[in-house]
Amino acid sequence: MILVDVLVVSDKYDFTTDFICIELEKREMNYLRLNRDEFHQYKIHLDTRNFDIHITISGREYIVTKEYLKSIYYRAPIFLRGTEKSIEDQLYSEQWMAFVRNLLIFEEVTWINNPEKTYKAENKIVQLKYAKKTGFNIPHTIVTNTSPALSKDNYVVKSLDTAFFHIEENEGFIYSNIFEKDKIQKANLEWAPVTIQDYVFPKIDIRVTVIEDDVFATSITSNGRGVKNDWRKAKDEVAFKTFSLPKDIENKCIRLVKELDLKFGAIDLLKTEDGNFIFLEVNPTGEWAWLVHTTGQTIPQSITDKLVNF
């Protein structure tokens, strides 16, 4: 019977979480990783007489109790995206997601990140409001399902929420795209709102990973220049390099994550030709493993420090 100090909630193939588990093992912590796509392989029992959770995995029994649990690393989106293949799949996803949300009974532990706070922070318009409040420059943004009045030649068009689709046996993902204003105005937008933002170029994309007061910034370029379109479309052709942020921008990043009641946030900024920084979005469950591989940034060590320093 193992009393759990650190609970990790993720997915089986989330290699980003693997970094955290490796660090926890190095520090000889009693941790338990629960993968949302493997819940059916676990035996889980919760009783409200004490609100302890008993979990049996491969014959080994773990106990998650408020007397011993110190932190929870939660790396999963809150919103259910895409469509499941069957009623059974839908039931599985919905009910186990409800179980995960109810881990909020452990209110006093350190969460990275608390799913209640993640739910709020995943909303793009909310992010822009908080970023503006924090003092960031933000791009002029319209969310609409009508033909908007536009004055500039080109705009960035993106989905209001991350858009995943199941197309037969494949998964689809919508990137940000650049469109001329005429095409936007002629498009049929009635069925769903879209986000339309001012197009900024020349620029350099900056990814800022914030873990409480630790900040890791990375520039994203191609042949030493900024990427014109969404850099994720050409991820194999871009270079990632550790970047030194101005102190005031670094402080704004820290403050924004704190204002959203998060411990972790992956912030996307644009650095313009004249040296200004523009906020695009913050992802409370953002990927960072690729930064460890490409820049050697000690992000997993920083996150683990927060989880184990009770």
Buried (B, 14 or more C-beta within 10 A) or exposed (E): EBEBBBBBBBBEEBEBBBBBBEBBEEBEBBBBBBBBBEBEEBEBEBEEEEEBBBBEBEEEEBBBBEEEBBBBBBBBBBEEEBEBEEEEEEEBBEEBBEBBEEBEEBEEBBBBBBBBBBBBBBBBEEBBEBBEEBEBBBBEBBBEEEEBEBEEEBBBBBBEBBBBEEEEEEEEEEEBEEBBBEEBBEEEBEEEBBBBBBBBBEBBBBBBBBBBEBBBBBBBBEEEEBBEEBBEEEEEEBEBEEBEBEEEBBBBBBBBBBEBBBBBBBBBBBBBEEEEBBBBBBBBBBBBBBBBEBBEBBBBBBBBBBBBEE
